[in-house]
Amino acid sequence: MKKIYSLALIGLASLAFGQISLTTVGTAVTQDFDGMGTTLPSGFSAYRASGSGTIGQSLSPVVDNGSANSGGIYSVGATSSTDRALGSLASGSTVPTYGAQISNNTGVTISELAISFTEEQWRTGSSATANEVVAFSYSTNATGVDDTSAVWTPVTSGDLTEILTSSTNAAAVNGNLPANQLAKSFSITGLSVANGGSVWIRWADEDNFGSDCMLAVDNLSVTAQTGSLAVSDFKKLTPNFIKNTLVKNNEIVFGSDVKDIKVYTLSGAIVKTGSVKNGSTLNVAELAKGNYIVTGIVNNEPVSQKILKD
């Protein structure tokens, strides 16, 4: 949604702290950057990776419409609009890197992150032969996007790639136009991030020949997935925990007071939660037919049971 406001909404420049918290497997956490001014959203940070300026210096976004020609991080969008994207432009003085900390607070170990976003180009470059790339990578042992000692794994499907490659004139363009956008969707697989752990993602710009273009990320979505339930999710089996392990009427009937109920698919996605009293039911009409794992807490003991919804 695009709303027009004065850029007086812009706050004090600062580096954002915090993290992007994933709390439920299979449920996306999103960031559209709308309203972003000179402060990055919580969980995001940026720094000068190289250039003639101070290496390692934190960077705050500059509000712009694509007309800037200085290296840095940008809150980019149409003039006076709160519809923003997070972009970068590299120069001899500043080659920026930016990204975010994604924390696993799902209660289980995650094995995959599904990521999608819209790439937007807001400025053309001056060289038709330098097809620019802002490279994506991730790390499970980093302490920040500026951690040069961490292991960073590239994922090229997450790269920002120049869209208007034939341009020889550096100038602002409208990144909201479909012709100046690319839809990106990919997964980071092979992870083993325990509950409480983090994955850092980042985009690293580079200074190319001539005046660089400005590429930006918008409508970022991150979803935690797990190939199977963690061992810790398979708990003590209580015979009367669930009375009808074959569910035919869309109602799971419980034989005990159960707290913190979670219904998982066999792939590990949480699809239902709740708490019930002895003899009460949990409606699962929205779930497809098939097998599920139900976990919960009975008398302060963790329990689990496999069910079949018919």
C-alpha positions in Angstrom: 0.0 0.0 0.0 1.3 3.4 -0.9 0.6 6.3 1.3 1.9 9.8 0.8 3.4 11.6 3.8 6.0 14.3 4.4 9.5 13.0 4.8 9.5 14.8 8.2 8.5 11.3 9.4 12.1 10.5 9.1 13.7 9.8 12.5 17.2 10.2 13.8 19.9 8.3 12.0 21.0 5.2 13.9 22.0 1.6 13.5 19.2 -0.8 14.2 19.6 -3.5 16.8 17.5 -6.5 17.7 16.7 -9.5 15.4 14.1 -11.0 13.2 12.4 -13.6 15.3 11.0 -16.7 13.8 8.5 -18.1 16.3 6.5 -20.7 14.3 7.7 -23.2 11.8 5.9 -22.7 8.5 4.8 -19.1 9.3 6.4 -16.3 7.4 7.9 -13.2 9.0 7.8 -10.3 6.6 9.4 -6.8 6.3 8.1 -4.3 3.7 10.3 -1.4 4.8 7.4 1.0 4.5 7.9 4.1 6.5 11.7 3.5 6.8 13.6 6.7 7.2 17.2 7.1 8.4 16.9 4.2 10.8 17.1 0.6 9.7 14.3 -1.8 10.8 15.0 -3.9 13.9 17.3 -6.8 13.2 19.0 -5.1 10.2 22.5 -3.5 10.1 24.9 -2.2 7.5 28.5 -1.2 7.3 31.3 0.0 5.0 33.0 -3.2 3.8 35.6 -1.4 1.6 36.4 1.9 0.0 38.4 5.0 0.9 36.2 5.7 4.0 36.5 4.1 7.4 36.3 0.4 6.9 33.9 -1.3 9.3 31.9 1.9 10.0 28.2 1.4 10.6 26.0 2.9 7.9 22.5 4.3 8.3 20.1 4.7 5.3 19.8 7.9 3.4 16.3 8.8 2.1 16.4 9.0 -1.7 14.4 8.4 -4.9 17.3 6.9 -6.9 19.0 10.2 -7.9 21.9 9.8 -5.4 25.4 9.1 -6.7 27.2 8.6 -3.4 28.0 5.2 -2.0 25.9 4.1 0.9 22.7 2.4 2.1 19.4 3.9 1.0 15.7 4.1 2.0 14.6 4.4 -1.6 11.2 5.1 -3.0 9.2 7.8 -4.7 9.7 11.3 -3.3 7.5 11.9 -0.2 6.1 8.3 -0.3 6.2 6.0 2.7 6.5 3.0 0.3 10.2 2.3 0.7 12.8 -0.4 -0.1 16.2 -1.1 1.3 18.9 -0.4 -1.3 22.6 0.2 -1.8 24.9 2.0 -4.1 28.7 1.4 -4.2 31.4 4.1 -4.9 35.1 4.5 -4.5 34.6 5.8 -1.0 31.9 3.4 0.3 31.2 -0.2 -0.7 28.3 -1.2 1.5 27.1 -4.5 2.9 23.8 -4.9 4.7 21.7 -7.7 6.1 19.9 -9.1 9.1 20.0 -11.5 12.0 17.3 -14.2 11.9 16.8 -15.9 15.2 15.2 -19.3 15.7 12.6 -19.1 18.5 10.3 -21.8 17.2 11.1 -24.3 19.9 12.6 -26.8 17.5 15.7 -27.2 15.3 15.2 -25.7 11.8 16.8 -27.2 8.8 15.7 -24.7 6.1 14.9 -21.1 5.5 12.5 -20.2 2.7 13.2 -16.6 1.5 11.5 -14.4 -1.0 11.6 -10.7 -1.9 11.1 -8.3 -4.7 14.2 -6.8 -6.2 13.8 -3.2 -7.4 16.2 -1.1 -9.5 16.0 2.6 -8.7 19.0 3.9 -10.6 20.7 2.9 -13.8 24.5 2.4 -14.1 26.6 4.2 -16.6 28.2 1.1 -18.1 26.4 -1.3 -20.4 29.2 -3.8 -20.0 29.3 -3.9 -16.2 26.3 -6.0 -15.2 26.2 -5.4 -11.5 25.5 -7.9 -8.8 24.8 -7.4 -5.1 25.8 -10.8 -3.8 23.7 -12.7 -1.2 25.3 -15.0 1.4 24.4 -16.4 4.8 26.3 -17.5 8.0 25.5 -19.7 11.0 28.5 -18.7 13.0 28.6 -14.9 12.4 28.2 -12.3 15.1 27.1 -9.6 12.6 27.0 -8.7 9.0 30.4 -7.2 9.4 32.0 -10.4 10.8 34.9 -11.1 8.4 36.1 -14.2 10.3 32.7 -16.0 9.9 32.0 -18.5 7.2 29.7 -16.9 4.6 28.0 -19.2 2.1 26.9 -17.7 -1.2 23.5 -18.4 -2.6 23.3 -16.9 -6.1 19.6 -17.2 -6.4 19.4 -14.6 -3.6 21.6 -12.1 -5.5 20.4 -8.7 -6.7 21.2 -8.5 -10.4 21.1 -5.4 -12.6 17.8 -5.3 -14.5 18.4 -2.4 -16.9 21.7 -3.7 -18.2 21.8 -1.7 -21.5 21.9 1.7 -19.9 24.9 3.9 -20.4 23.5 6.9 -18.5 23.4 6.9 -14.7 20.0 8.3 -13.7 17.0 7.7 -11.4 14.3 5.3 -12.5 11.0 4.2 -11.0 11.7 1.0 -9.1 8.0 0.5 -8.5 7.4 -0.2 -12.2 7.1 -3.9 -12.9 9.7 -3.6 -15.7 12.2 -2.5 -13.1 11.5 -5.4 -10.7 12.4 -9.1 -10.3 10.6 -11.6 -8.0 13.1 -13.7 -6.0 12.4 -16.9 -4.2 14.8 -19.5 -2.9 15.7 -21.7 0.1 18.7 -22.1 2.3 18.8 -25.8 3.0 21.0 -28.2 5.0 20.8 -26.0 8.2 20.8 -27.3 11.7 19.9 -24.2 13.8 18.8 -25.1 17.3 16.2 -23.1 19.1 17.8 -19.9 20.3 20.3 -20.0 17.5 20.6 -17.5 14.6 21.3 -17.3 10.9 22.8 -14.1 9.5 21.9 -13.1 5.9 23.5 -10.3 4.0 23.8 -8.6 0.6 27.3 -7.3 -0.4 27.6 -4.6 -3.0 30.7 -4.0 -5.1 32.1 -0.9 -6.8 31.8 -1.4 -10.6 33.2 0.5 -13.5 31.7 3.9 -14.0 28.7 5.2 -12.0 26.9 2.3 -10.2 23.2 1.4 -10.3 21.1 1.2 -7.2 19.4 -2.1 -6.4 17.0 -2.6 -3.5 15.2 -5.3 -1.5 11.5 -5.0 -0.8 8.7 -7.2 0.7 11.2 -9.6 2.3 9.7 -12.8 3.6 11.5 -15.5 5.7 9.9 -18.8 6.7 11.5 -21.5 9.0 11.1 -25.1 7.9 12.3 -28.4 9.3 12.5 -31.7 7.5 11.4 -33.6 10.6 10.4 -33.0 14.2 13.3 -32.5 16.5 14.1 -35.5 18.8 13.0 -33.3 21.7 9.5 -33.0 20.3 8.9 -36.8 20.6 8.1 -37.1 24.3 6.5 -39.6 26.7 3.5 -41.4 25.2 0.4 -41.1 27.3 -2.3 -43.6 26.3 -5.2 -41.3 27.4 -3.6 -38.1 26.0 -5.8 -38.4 22.9 -8.9 -40.5 22.9 -9.4 -40.7 19.1 -6.1 -41.1 17.3 -8.3 -41.7 14.2 -10.0 -38.3 13.7 -13.1 -38.6 11.6 -15.2 -35.6 12.6 -12.6 -32.8 12.6 -12.4 -32.9 16.4 -9.4 -34.2 18.4 -10.8 -35.4 21.7 -8.4 -35.1 24.7 -8.5 -37.4 27.7 -6.5 -35.0 29.9 -6.0 -31.3 30.7 -3.4 -30.4 28.0 -1.4 -27.2 27.8 0.7 -25.9 24.9 -0.8 -28.2 22.3 1.0 -28.1 19.0 -0.1 -30.1 15.9 2.8 -30.8 13.4 2.8 -32.1 9.9 5.2 -35.0 9.4 7.6 -32.5 7.8 7.7 -30.5 11.0 5.5 -27.5 10.3 3.3 -26.3 13.1 -0.3 -26.1 11.8 -2.4 -25.8 14.9 -1.9 -24.7 18.5 -4.1 -24.6 21.6 -4.8 -25.7 25.2 -7.8 -27.9 26.4 -9.5 -29.3 29.4 -10.1 -33.0 30.0 -12.7 -34.2 27.6 -12.5 -31.1 25.5 -11.9 -31.1 21.8 -9.6 -29.2 19.4 -11.2 -28.5 16.0 -8.9 -29.3 13.0 -11.4 -28.8 10.2 -8.9 -26.7 8.3 -6.3 -29.4 8.2 -6.0 -31.7 5.2 -6.5 -35.5 5.6 -3.4 -37.3 6.7 -1.0 -38.0 9.5 0.0 -35.5 12.1 2.0 -35.4 15.4 0.3 -33.8 18.4 2.5 -32.6 21.3 1.6 -31.0 24.6 2.1 -30.8 28.3 0.2 -33.0 30.7 0.8 -32.8 34.5 4.0 -30.8 33.7 5.2 -33.7 31.5 5.7 -33.4 27.7 3.7 -35.9 25.7 3.2 -36.7 22.0 0.9 -38.8 19.9 0.6 -39.5 16.2 -2.9 -39.1 14.7 -4.6 -39.8 11.4 -7.2 -37.3 10.2 -9.7 -39.1 7.9 
